[in-house]
Amino acid sequence: MKKEDICFLPAIEMVEKIQSQEITSQEITETLIERIERINPFLNAYCTLAFDLARISARKADDAVKKGEKKGLLLGVPLSIKDVILTKGIRTTFGSKLYEHFIPEQDEVVVKKIKRAGGVIIGKTNTSEFGHIALTNNKIFGKTSNPWDLEKNSGGSSGGAAAAVASGISPLALGSDAGGSIRIPSSLCGVFGLKPTFGRIARYPISGAVFWSMDHYGIITRCVKDAALMLNATKGNHLGDFHSIQDDEINYVKALEEKPKRLKIGFSTSLVSPIFLDREIKENFLNSVLRFENIGWNVEEVSIKLNNPAIAFNILAAIGYAYNFRKAFNEKQCDLSPDFVNVIKAGMSFQGMDVGKAIDFRKQIHEFFYRLFKNFDILLTPTTPIPAFKPNFKENSTLFPSLNGKRLSGTNWVAFTFPFNLTGLPAASIPCGWSKQELPIGMQIVGNRFNDKLVLQVSRQFEKICPWQKSRPYFQV
């Protein structure tokens, strides 16, 4: 097998080959390390590398196979962890100079589960500072490039993770999503990104910014089955996280073998007002929606009029950041990213009544989707309003591109994704086409609360009729 083919091998096949001793975890790990050393300088997807620890874990996985010991779900598979998640003994900066040299003394629960499952952590992936913006750039490591066009951004804030997966330097990636931070970079980089139901993957202990009711941990992969595999290994509750939910005892990999027979699928090209949507994105999305009719499911356009979701999201996010980082804002503002400073300023300006309004609007949004999913099984939307672009990172703020004469804001950029952080509904982004500039386009698949299985099943059926895995970015190295 060619070295590049090893790097792009699905994780679930890696596990099978490692268990049968057709190939060793150490061979896979060394092949990936070699590719990371060649490609990462161009991408800047990884911000901290853990090659020595990865080699030790890979050797342990191979030893376990030779001894016939119990095999974990992720046995011997190299993977990456977003740099906002605590990893014992591996630097965790949150993309902030405040934590530039921080090395945690403990793993988060999800990392412990990955290790128990036999996963081989190969490094930490780049992020925006505390994940505050859906782009990837910070004062320590700089920006992460898009593997399909290095001049453009990978999206964010799990941009390092998505770029790594798309480039064949991370078979699996653990990310986080507080407003679209898994789905947006997955869309821009042409990979599959899953934000499970809120609480499906427990978060404890929580460090850095606290989005206790919006921030989800999730998964980025090159195929749906790999996401199901990693969800099997990471799901379940923890008493330290009072939002976490009990393990549903579903084998998501096995569930993908089932094709749902009768589904009513809604689709929408507008979630918030004003509507920003590139013509190419819209046309590609609508063509993709028609594919579901070919599967035999009923498809119907849905009129969605949400009551000020951006107000609820912006107030709750800004207040969370302001509360957590007011001391740094007062004492070390020069160390903070300019967009992050602006978010904190906004949060400090809000009053108690603003919080009450945000909570009320959030409740209304939750109730709207509760009613919608009484009539529909799945909701489809575009993932992003435009394809990947080159942000203008200015001294005081980041300038987004203009569309039809109007400049996008940070909120417009995440308009299709953040409502499902407010509601906690499971949502995935799946590749569904290419722009004329040969940039990936993603479609969002949203399910009802707790119905992660159906989101994955629908994603798998779409993947079968519109496969994308053979497409690989080219690096002239």
C-alpha positions, 0 to 999 in steps of 0.5 A, spaced: 500 500 500 502 506 498 504 511 504 499 516 501 493 511 501 495 509 508 494 516 510 487 516 507 485 509 509 478 510 513 479 509 521 475 503 521 479 499 516 485 501 520 482 498 526 481 492 522 488 491 519 491 492 525 487 487 529 489 482 523 496 484 523 496 486 516 499 493 518 501 495 525 499 501 528 506 503 529 507 503 521 501 507 520 503 512 526 510 513 522 507 514 516 502 519 518 508 523 522 512 523 516 506 526 512 505 531 517 512 533 517 512 535 510 505 538 509 503 541 516 508 547 515 504 549 509 497 548 513 499 550 520 493 545 522 497 542 528 499 547 533 502 542 538 505 535 536 506 529 540 510 524 536 513 521 542 507 519 546 504 517 539 509 512 538 509 509 545 501 509 544 502 505 538 507 500 540 502 499 546 496 497 541 501 493 537 503 489 543 495 488 545 494 485 539 500 480 539 498 478 546 490 477 544 488 482 549 481 486 549 481 490 543 478 497 543 474 501 538 479 505 536 485 501 537 491 503 534 488 509 530 492 516 530 488 522 531 488 529 533 485 533 539 483 540 538 487 545 542 481 547 547 480 540 550 485 538 556 490 533 554 495 530 560 502 532 559 500 535 552 500 543 551 493 546 551 493 553 549 486 554 547 489 559 542 491 564 547 497 567 549 494 567 556 495 559 556 501 559 551 505 554 556 500 551 559 501 543 560 494 540 563 495 535 569 489 531 567 485 529 561 478 531 560 473 525 560 472 524 553 480 524 552 480 518 557 475 515 553 479 515 547 485 513 550 481 507 553 479 505 546 486 505 544 486 511 540 493 514 539 493 522 540 498 525 535 497 532 536 493 538 538 490 542 532 489 549 531 483 554 533 481 561 534 482 564 541 477 560 546 473 558 539 470 565 539 470 566 531 468 561 526 475 562 523 482 559 525 487 564 527 490 566 533 496 570 536 501 564 538 500 560 532 497 564 526 492 562 521 490 555 519 490 555 511 485 551 507 488 545 504 484 546 497 487 553 497 492 555 501 490 562 500 484 561 504 482 560 511 480 553 513 474 556 517 473 555 525 474 554 530 476 547 529 479 549 523 486 545 524 482 539 525 478 539 519 484 541 515 488 536 518 483 530 516 482 533 509 489 533 508 490 526 510 494 527 517 489 526 522 484 520 520 480 522 526 479 529 529 476 531 536 473 538 535 468 543 539 462 547 536 459 552 540 456 556 534 458 552 528 465 550 529 465 543 527 460 544 521 463 550 518 470 548 517 468 541 515 464 544 510 470 549 507 475 543 507 470 538 504 469 533 510 464 530 514 463 534 521 458 531 526 455 535 532 451 530 536 446 532 541 448 537 546 450 532 552 451 526 548 459 527 549 460 529 556 465 535 558 469 535 564 473 538 567 471 544 563 477 549 562 477 556 558 471 559 556 464 556 559 459 555 554 455 550 558 449 550 554 451 551 547 458 548 546 458 541 544 464 536 543 464 533 536 467 529 531 470 530 524 472 525 519 473 523 512 467 518 512 460 517 516 462 510 518 468 513 522 464 518 525 459 513 528 465 509 530 468 515 534 461 517 537 461 509 539 467 510 543 466 517 546 459 518 548 456 517 555 454 521 561 459 523 566 457 525 573 461 531 573 457 534 567 450 535 569 448 536 562 451 530 559 446 524 558 446 517 559 449 512 554 443 510 549 446 503 548 446 504 540 451 501 536 452 507 531 456 503 526 451 497 526 445 502 525 448 505 519 447 498 515 439 500 516 436 504 511 430 508 514 424 506 509 419 512 510 422 519 511 419 526 511 425 531 510 424 539 510 429 543 507 430 551 508 435 556 505 433 561 510 434 561 518 435 568 520 434 575 517 437 578 513 439 572 508 446 572 506 447 566 501 451 565 495 448 563 488 453 557 487 451 555 494 444 555 493 444 552 487 448 546 489 444 545 495 438 545 492 440 540 487 443 536 493 436 536 496 433 533 490 438 527 491 433 525 497 427 524 492 431 519 488 432 515 495 425 514 496 424 519 501 419 525 501 422 532 500 418 539 502 421 546 503 420 549 509 418 556 511 422 558 517 422 564 521 425 564 527 424 570 532 431 574 533 436 568 534 442 572 533 440 576 539 439 570 543 446 567 541 450 574 541 448 576 548 449 569 551 456 568 548 458 575 549 456 575 556 459 568 557 466 570 554 466 577 558 464 573 565 470 568 564 475 573 561 474 580 565 480 580 569 484 578 562 481 584 559 482 589 564 490 586 565 492 583 559 488 586 553 494 586 549 495 579 549 488 578 546 485 577 539 482 584 537 475 580 535 475 577 542 476 583 545 470 586 541 466 580 544 468 581 551 466 589 550 459 587 548 458 582 553 460 587 559 455 592 556 449 587 557 444 588 563 440 583 566 434 584 562 438 583 556 440 576 559 432 575 560 431 577 553 436 572 550 433 566 554 426 568 552 428 568 545 432 562 546 426 558 549 422 560 543 427 558 538 427 551 542 419 551 541 419 552 534 424 546 532 420 542 537 413 543 533 417 543 526 420 536 528 413 533 529 412 534 522 419 532 519 424 527 520 430 531 518 431 538 516 436 540 511 440 547 510 446 549 507 452 549 512 455 556 510 453 562 506 459 562 502 465 558 500 472 558 503 475 565 503 481 569 505 479 573 511 482 580 512 485 580 519 485 587 521 488 590 527 482 592 530 477 586 527 476 581 522 473 583 515 468 578 512 467 578 504 461 582 501 455 578 498 451 582 493 454 589 496 453 587 503 458 585 508 457 579 512 458 579 519 461 574 524 454 572 525 451 572 518 457 567 517 454 562 522 447 563 520 445 556 518 449 553 524 448 557 531 441 556 531 442 548 533 447 550 538 441 554 542 437 548 541 442 542 542 439 538 536 444 534 533 447 536 526 452 534 521 455 537 515 456 533 509 460 535 502 455 536 497 459 539 491 464 544 489 464 551 487 467 554 480 473 555 484 474 548 486 472 549 493 468 544 497 461 546 499 457 543 505 450 541 506 447 541 513 443 535 516 439 536 522 435 531 526 430 531 532 433 531 539 437 525 541 436 522 534 443 522 532 442 515 529 437 518 524 442 524 522 448 519 521 443 514 517 441 519 512 448 522 512 450 515 510 445 514 505 447 521 502 454 519 502 453 512 498 450 516 492 454 522 492 461 519 495 467 524 496 472 521 499 477 520 492 478 527 492 484 529 495 488 536 496 494 536 492 500 539 496 506 541 491 512 539 497 
